Amino acid sequence: MTHRKLRRSGLYLLLIALLVVLLFPIYWTFQSSITPSRLILSTNPPLLPIELDMTAYADVILRRPILLWLGNTMLISIVATFVGIVLSLLAGYSLSRFRTAGNKIMGFLLLLSRMLPASLIVIPVYMMFSGAKMINSYTALILMNITNIIPFSAWMMKGYYDSIPRELEEAANIDGCNWYGAFTKVVLPLTLPGIAAVSIYSLILCWNEFLYARTLAYDQARWVFTVGLASFIGEHSINWSQIMAGGILFIIPLVIAFVFLEPFLVGGLASGSVKG
């Protein structure tokens, strides 16, 4: 029993140490946002807040259009996530159920598109949208986020579909359902935890996207939060306190969403592992 307690205590200490390492960047961001700039730029910046200064938050909220940035981010992320998930549900089902040469090639191309670094294709993407007169539009930003979502989400959903026995669909076909009826009435309800998990991950991908948002939207009215934060970096100076304060404000909506959706995320991951 003593040996078991020691092992459990050691495991708890390891988990606490890992938690400290993982959460330290968030803590340092918050600590830097409430610390005066002269202390942040000092030779030995304080590890603990010794002088509180909320000026950075006031400046970010009152002098920067963060509500506009937040609204743009939410609009683009929610629309892109919804459309991307709908398309990924169909693409993942096709990859799982139809074993054809064309299907394999399409699956390989999806993986290949995910492997390509964004910096490699950003110039062709800009030229394509420029030729289509779609630069500086919400449509261009939403489409690029959708293309980022689909490869990841389609292969994730394929794994969930693979875990569902085909016999369930065959039984639905015997009862008179076509493939669409079997898909919507039998398969989709069984993959709801997976859909929730993939939706959360897709939302995070859209929320944090920067490169295409910076390239395809030059008008400040179309900026998302990540681009707005980058504007704090000046040519000759960087306002670290405001950047850190903006970063904290930027992650608050995601934290709130994660708190409410965490049961679905854990349930989706557990469901996929058990079925697999």
N, C-alpha and C positions, 0 to 999 in steps of 0.2 A: 504493500500500500504506500509505504514511504517512497519507494522508487517511482511509483506512478505519480505521486504528488510532485516529486522533483521534476519529472518529465513535463507535467502539466504547467508547473511554474516556469520552467525554461521556455516552453512554447509561448506562454503569455508574455514573457519578457521579450522574446524575439518579435512577436506581433506588435508589441508596444514600440519597440525600436524601429520596426518598419513603418509603423504609423507616423512616428515622429519625422522620419526621413521624408515620407510622402507629403505630409502636411506642412513641413517647414517652408517650402516656397510660398504657400498661401499665407502663412503667418508673416513671413518677411515682407510680402507685398503689402499686407495690412499695416504692419508696423512702420514701413517706409512711408505709407500714405498719411500717417498721423505724426510724422517726425519732421521737424523743420529741415529745409534743404541744406542749411549749413552743417547740420549734424550728419546728414546722409553722405555729403561729399567730404566729410572729415576723414582723416587717416584711419581712425578706429571708430566706425559707426557703432552706436549702441545696439546690443542684442535685444535689450528690453526697452520699452518706451519710457524715457525719463523726462520728456518734455512734450506734452500733447499739443498738437496744432492741427485744427480742422480746416484751415484755410484752403487746403488743396481741394477738399470736397466742395466747399462753397464756390471756388473758382470754376471747377469743372461743371457744376450744376447751373450756375448763374451765367457764366461767360461762354459756355460751349453748348451747341445744340444737341445735347445727348438724347433728348426725347426723340428728336428726328432720327438720329442714328439708331436708337433702340427700335423705333417703329419700322424703319427700313429693314433692320436685321430680322425682326419678328415676321414681317410680311414675307420676305424672301425665304426665310427658313421654313415657315409653316407651309407655304404653297409648294415649295420645292420638295419638302419631305412628304407631303400628301401625294403629289403626283408621282414622285419617285417610288414610293412604296406601292402604289397601285400598279405601276408598270413592273416593279420588281416581283410582285406576287404572281403575275402572269409569266414573266420570264423564268422565275425560279421553278414554277410548275412545269413549264415546258422542258427545262433542263432535267428535271427529275423524272418525268413520265415518258417523254418521247426520245427514244434512243436512235437517232438518225445521224448520218454523217454531217449534214448541215447544222444540226443542233450542237454537235461536238465542236464544230468550227466556231459557231457563235459563242459557245461557252469559253473557248480559248481566247477569242477576241475580247470578251469581257474581262478576262483575267489580264490580258495584255494591256488593255486600256488602263487598268488599275495600277499596273507595274510602271507605266511611263511616268516620269516626274513631271509635275505641272510646269516647271520652268522650261521644259523641252518643247512643249506644245503651246505655250502661252502666246507666242508671236503668230503662229498660224491661226489660232483661235481669234486673236484680235483682228487679223486680216479678214477672216471669214465674217465676223460680225460687222466689221466696218463696211465690207462690200454689201451686206444686207441692210445697211443703214440702221443698225440696232445698237450702236455704241451709246453708252450713257442712258440705258433703259433698264427698267426692272426685268423685262423679258429676257434680256441677255444674261443677267445675273441669275435669274431663276433657272434658265436652261442649263447653265454651267453647273449649278449646284445639283440639278437632276442628273447630269452625266456623271458627277462624282458619286452620287448615291447609288445608282443602279448596279454597277458591278459588284460592290460590296453587299448590297441588300439582296440581290438576286441569288448570289451564291450562299448567303446565310439562309435564305428561305428554301433553297434547294435542299439543304441539310435537314430542315424540318419536314419538308415533303417526303424525303427519303425514309424518314422514321415512321411514316403513316402507311400501314399495309394497303396494298392495292386491292385486297379483297373487299375492303369497305366500299370502295368505288364500284367494284363489280357488283356488289349486292345492291347498291343504289341504282345501277343500270338495269338490273333485273326487275327492280320495282318500278321502272319506267322513267328514270331520270336520264337525261343526256349528260354529256361530259360537263357542260356548264352547271347543270343542276347538282351533279355530284360534287363539283368543285366548290360551289357556294354553300351548299347545305350540309356537306359532310366534311370536306377537307378544311375549309377555312375556319369553322368553329374549333377544330382541333389544333389549329396553329395560332390561335389568338395570343397566347403568351409569347410566341416567337415574333409575331407581328409587333407586339408592344415593345419587345426588346430591340428589334431592328429599327423601329421608329425612333426610339431614344438615341441610339447610336447615329442614325442619319441626321437627327436634329442637331446633335453635337457637331457633326461634320459641317453642316451648313452654318452653324453659329460661329464657328472658329475660322471659316474660310477667309483668306486675305488676298492671295495673289490675283485671282480673277476679279475680285471686287475692286482692287486697286487699279487694275489694268483696263477694265471695261467701263468704269464710271469715274469721270473726271469732275463732274459737277458735284459740289458739296451736298446738294439736295438729294443725291442718290447714294451718298456714302453710307456704309454700314459701320457698326461700332468698331470693328478691327481697324478699318481705314481711318476712322476718327481718332483712335488712340495713336496711330502712327503720326498724325499731324502734330502731336505734342513735341515731336523731335524736330527742333529747329536747325537751321544751317550752322549756327555757331554755339548753340546751347541746347540742353535737354532738361526739361522740367520733370525731374524724377518723381516728385511728390504728386504732381497732377497725373502722371502716367499710372502710378500705382493706385491712386484714388479711382481713376477711370477703370482700371483693371478690376478692382473690387466691385464697382457698380456693374461692370460688364458680366461678371460671373454670378451675381445674385439671382437673376431670373433662371439660370440653368440650375443653380442649387435648389431653388424652390421647386422647379419642375421635377428634379431628380428625387426630392423628398416625397412628392406625391406619387411618382411613377416607379419608385424603387421596388415595390412589391411585384409589379409586372415584369420589371427587368430581371429580378432574381428568379421569379417563377418561370420566365421564358428560358433562361439559361439552364435551370434545373430540369425543366421539361425536356429540353433538347438533349441533355446529357443522359437522362433516364431512358428516353425513347431510343436514343442511339445505342 
